[in-house]
Amino acid sequence: MLNETRNITELVTEEIRTISRQASLEDGEIIVKPEHSLIQDLGLSSLMLARLIMELGAKLETDPFSELCHISDIRTVADLINAYVLAEEHAVSAA
């Protein structure tokens, strides 16, 4: 499970960096920390958040917001990571 959490963390942070670069929010290296607010600290718009969630759902093949979490509860990078970790744990236990 630790490896899965690490993989999810890496994927979430890389997708945030990719979306930020494509939106030209940052020219240099984009530092993403678990405690960063997706909106205030990283500057993601609601449209960028929607895209981020779509990309993560496609790559991780899961949607934590269908049953397990409310999207409105996601404020930080850690909240987003934890939502996908929870979804992965739920999928494993259901199998």
MOZIZI-V665248 format. One record per residue. N is the residue number from 1. RES is the residue in three letters. D_FIRST is the distance of its C-alpha to the first C-alpha in whole Angstrom. Layout:
n=N res=RES d_first=D_FIRST
n=N res=RES d_first=D_FIRST
//
This chain:
n=1 res=MET d_first=0
n=2 res=LEU d_first=4
n=3 res=ASN d_first=5
n=4 res=GLU d_first=5
n=5 res=THR d_first=6
n=6 res=ARG d_first=9
n=7 res=ASN d_first=10
n=8 res=ILE d_first=11
n=9 res=THR d_first=12
n=10 res=GLU d_first=14
n=11 res=LEU d_first=15
n=12 res=VAL d_first=16
n=13 res=THR d_first=18
n=14 res=GLU d_first=20
n=15 res=GLU d_first=21
n=16 res=ILE d_first=23
n=17 res=ARG d_first=24
n=18 res=THR d_first=26
n=19 res=ILE d_first=27
n=20 res=SER d_first=29
n=21 res=ARG d_first=30
n=22 res=GLN d_first=31
n=23 res=ALA d_first=33
n=24 res=SER d_first=34
n=25 res=LEU d_first=33
n=26 res=GLU d_first=33
n=27 res=ASP d_first=35
n=28 res=GLY d_first=33
n=29 res=GLU d_first=29
n=30 res=ILE d_first=27
n=31 res=ILE d_first=25
n=32 res=VAL d_first=22
n=33 res=LYS d_first=21
n=34 res=PRO d_first=18
n=35 res=GLU d_first=22
n=36 res=HIS d_first=24
n=37 res=SER d_first=25
n=38 res=LEU d_first=25
n=39 res=ILE d_first=29
n=40 res=GLN d_first=30
n=41 res=ASP d_first=29
n=42 res=LEU d_first=28
n=43 res=GLY d_first=31
n=44 res=LEU d_first=29
n=45 res=SER d_first=31
n=46 res=SER d_first=30
n=47 res=LEU d_first=31
n=48 res=MET d_first=29
n=49 res=LEU d_first=26
n=50 res=ALA d_first=27
n=51 res=ARG d_first=26
n=52 res=LEU d_first=23
n=53 res=ILE d_first=22
n=54 res=MET d_first=23
n=55 res=GLU d_first=22
n=56 res=LEU d_first=18
n=57 res=GLY d_first=19
n=58 res=ALA d_first=20
n=59 res=LYS d_first=18
n=60 res=LEU d_first=15
n=61 res=GLU d_first=17
n=62 res=THR d_first=16
n=63 res=ASP d_first=18
n=64 res=PRO d_first=17
n=65 res=PHE d_first=21
n=66 res=SER d_first=22
n=67 res=GLU d_first=21
n=68 res=LEU d_first=18
n=69 res=CYS d_first=20
n=70 res=HIS d_first=23
n=71 res=ILE d_first=23
n=72 res=SER d_first=26
n=73 res=ASP d_first=24
n=74 res=ILE d_first=22
n=75 res=ARG d_first=24
n=76 res=THR d_first=22
n=77 res=VAL d_first=19
n=78 res=ALA d_first=17
n=79 res=ASP d_first=18
n=80 res=LEU d_first=17
n=81 res=ILE d_first=13
n=82 res=ASN d_first=13
n=83 res=ALA d_first=14
n=84 res=TYR d_first=12
n=85 res=VAL d_first=9
n=86 res=LEU d_first=11
n=87 res=ALA d_first=12
n=88 res=GLU d_first=9
n=89 res=GLU d_first=8
n=90 res=HIS d_first=12
n=91 res=ALA d_first=12
n=92 res=VAL d_first=10
n=93 res=SER d_first=12
n=94 res=ALA d_first=15
n=95 res=ALA d_first=15
//
